[in-house]
Amino acid sequence: MTHRLIALCALVPSLSLLAACGEKETPCDRYVDYICECHISDPDFSCEDLRQQYAEADSALQDECSLALDDQKTQDSEDGYACGEGETSDSGV
């Protein structure tokens, strides 16, 4: 029993390191990706600037990115502009 506990304790830190190495996409990553894919020709957005701005985003900024993405998708939908998700639209945007 003691050997199993020691083996388990040795395994836990390595699992934590594995999780850290495989970082998940953040809300800011999703926001920037959406803008860069869907609004690449929009002069109001710069992919390079957005990537730099959100590169090291803290949790408060991650929350803002999540809201900004929802707002942008809502605005796009209201404007009849479809991006990704298998939809196409000839909105001229």
C-alpha positions in Angstrom: 0.0 0.0 0.0 2.8 2.4 0.9 4.5 1.8 -2.5 1.3 2.6 -4.3 0.9 5.8 -2.4 4.5 6.8 -3.2 4.0 6.0 -6.9 0.8 8.0 -7.0 2.4 11.0 -5.3 5.3 10.9 -7.8 2.8 10.8 -10.7 0.6 13.8 -9.6 3.3 16.5 -10.2 4.1 15.1 -13.6 0.4 15.2 -14.6 0.3 18.8 -13.5 3.2 19.6 -15.8 1.6 17.8 -18.7 -1.6 19.9 -18.2 0.5 23.1 -18.1 2.3 22.1 -21.3 -1.0 21.6 -23.2 -2.4 25.0 -22.5 -6.0 25.4 -23.6 -7.2 28.1 -25.9 -8.3 31.2 -23.9 -11.3 33.4 -24.5 -8.9 36.1 -25.8 -7.4 33.5 -28.3 -10.9 32.7 -29.5 -11.8 36.4 -29.8 -8.7 37.3 -31.8 -9.0 34.2 -34.0 -12.6 35.1 -34.8 -11.8 38.7 -35.6 -8.7 37.7 -37.7 -10.8 35.1 -39.6 -14.0 36.9 -40.0 -13.0 40.6 -40.2 -9.6 40.4 -41.9 -10.4 43.1 -44.4 -12.1 45.4 -41.8 -9.9 48.5 -41.2 -11.3 48.8 -37.7 -9.4 45.7 -36.6 -5.7 44.8 -36.8 -4.8 41.1 -36.2 -1.3 41.9 -35.2 -2.4 44.6 -32.8 -5.0 42.3 -31.2 -2.6 39.4 -30.8 -0.1 41.7 -29.1 -2.8 43.3 -26.9 -4.1 40.0 -25.7 -0.9 38.0 -25.6 -0.6 38.0 -21.8 -4.2 38.7 -20.8 -5.1 38.3 -17.1 -8.3 36.8 -15.9 -10.2 40.1 -16.0 -9.2 40.7 -19.6 -10.1 37.1 -20.5 -13.6 37.9 -19.2 -13.7 41.0 -21.4 -12.6 39.0 -24.4 -15.4 36.5 -23.8 -18.0 39.3 -23.7 -16.4 41.0 -26.7 -16.6 37.8 -28.7 -20.3 37.3 -27.8 -21.0 41.0 -28.6 -19.2 40.8 -32.0 -21.0 37.6 -33.0 -24.4 39.2 -32.0 -23.5 42.3 -34.0 -22.5 40.2 -37.0 -25.7 38.2 -36.8 -27.8 41.4 -36.6 -25.9 42.8 -39.6 -26.6 39.5 -41.6 -22.9 38.8 -41.6 -22.1 35.1 -41.2 -18.6 33.8 -40.5 -17.5 30.3 -40.1 -19.7 27.7 -38.6 -20.6 26.5 -42.1 -22.8 29.5 -42.9 -22.2 31.8 -45.9 -23.7 35.2 -46.5 -23.3 37.6 -49.4 -23.6 40.7 -47.2 -20.8 42.6 -49.1 -18.9 43.1 -45.9 
